[in-house]
Amino acid sequence: MRLLLVEDDNHVAAALSAVLARHGFDVTHARSGEEALRALVPESDGFGVVLLDLGLPDQDGYEVCGKIRKRTSTPVIMVTARSDVRSRIHGLNLGADDYVVKPYDTGELLARIHAVSRRTAHEDAAAGAEGALRLGPVRIELPTRQVCVDGAVVQLTRKEFDLLALLAQRPGVVFRREQIISEVWRTSWEGTGRTLEVHVASLRAKLRMPALIETVRGVGYRLVAPAG
């Protein structure tokens, strides 16, 4: 798999590139946001994952993430020193698929890279699925992966859409956290739990319907179908 590593620290990049190469990755190193965006031109061979450090010298990392998402659907994993939920939600709202908080374990990073790439392959294979779901003012178009609320399109990331579509297929039914992680993230890795919480919070904010997804304490989540 080709991987774009966006990291301004050459020592960190060299060490990480060596580790990734040992695990079969073909790494391209970009030292700035501008270099990263140039590497992601449409005529390039394409990358399987972008590993984006947010502490860049030329541009705000969140801004770079948003620009990447506008030009490609390549999965983006943010690397950040900020561990607060608001910062992570902001990154996900801009189109990031996952995040890793510094300092991170190399095994965790590799697991997240592989999980994101597996999920992307599965989603692309299922992109032609037929049908649409209607829940009050919310319409979920499965073939186009588009969500509208009261006719207005709401921009969701890959995982936000998958999570919403899963819950919407069986309104009122409680989905266990383990089940959601297995079906949406295609993994049983326990570290995905925090990612699930962030995605739920982001969905509630984007749809402006905080009561749509109900937390069932100690069990999981369920979608409460709105009226209308």
HELIX and SHEET records of a PDB file:
HELIX    1   1 ASN A   10  ARG A   22  1                                  13    
HELIX    2   2 GLY A   33  ALA A   39  1                                   7    
HELIX    3   3 GLY A   61  ARG A   71  1                                  11    
HELIX    4   4 VAL A   85  ASN A   93  1                                   9    
HELIX    5   5 THR A  106  ALA A  125  1                                  20    
HELIX    6   6 ARG A  158  ALA A  168  1                                  11    
HELIX    7   7 ARG A  177  VAL A  184  1                                   8    
HELIX    8   8 GLU A  190  THR A  192  5                                   3    
HELIX    9   9 GLY A  193  LEU A  207  1                                  15    
SHEET    1   A 5 ASP A  26  ALA A  30  0                                        
SHEET    2   A 5 ARG A   2  VAL A   6  1                                        
SHEET    3   A 5 VAL A  49  ASP A  53  1                                        
SHEET    4   A 5 VAL A  76  THR A  80  1                                        
SHEET    5   A 5 ASP A  98  VAL A 101  1                                        
SHEET    1   B 4 ALA A 132  LEU A 135  0                                        
SHEET    2   B 4 VAL A 138  GLU A 141 -1                                        
SHEET    3   B 4 GLN A 146  VAL A 149 -1                                        
SHEET    4   B 4 ALA A 152  VAL A 154 -1                                        
SHEET    1   C 3 PHE A 175  ARG A 176  0                                        
SHEET    2   C 3 GLY A 220  LEU A 223 -1                                        
SHEET    3   C 3 ILE A 213  VAL A 216 -1                                        
END                                                                             
